[in-house]
């Protein structure tokens, strides 16, 4: 079952902060490579895939495409 970072934080097991940070930064960098700014990064907008364990940024309702 996929779950958000908000859900993961509620569990008693410790989280691997280094992996979490690395996955989140990687997702944000991929967005920025496509000139997209998310503008609403928060634990409930970060989803973990149960199959892969990789964190992804979700919910692009506040996202904005920028032109440099």
N, C-alpha and C positions, 0 to 999 in steps of 0.2 A: 504494500500500500504506500503510495506517495504521501508525503507530509510536508508541511511548511516548517521553516526554521522556528516559528513561534511554537509549533507543536513539539518540536525536538527539544526546545529549551525547557519545556514543562516536565520532561522525563527526568528521572533521578540519575541516569547514567551520564558520566562526564562526556563532553563533546571535544573533538579534536579541533581546537581553535585555529591552528595553523592551516589545516586542510580547508576548513570553512572559509577562512579569509582568502586563501588561494583560489578556490572555486568562484567566490563572489567577484573577486577582482578580475578573474579571467572572463566571466560573463559580461561585466561592465566594459572591459576593454573591447570585447567583440562588438558590443553595441556602439561604442565610440568609433570603431573602425568603419561603421556604416553611418556615421554622423547622427547618431541617435542618443539623446540624453534622457534617461529614465525619469528622473525627478521625484520618485517615490520609493526609494530603497528603504525597506524595513523588513523585519523578520517574517511578517505575514506575506510578503511578496517574494520570498525566496523559497523555492520548492526543491525538495530532495527526491530523486528518483530511487525507489526501493531497489529496482533492478540493477542500477549502476552505482548508486550512492553519490552521484554527482549533483551538486547544487546548481540550480538555474534561477535566473531572475525572471519573474513572471509579472503580469498585470501592467500592460503598457498604456493604460488609460491616461496617464499624466505625461507620457513620453512626448518628446518634441524632436523633430528632425531639424538639424541646424546646418547652416551653410557657412563654411569658413572661407 
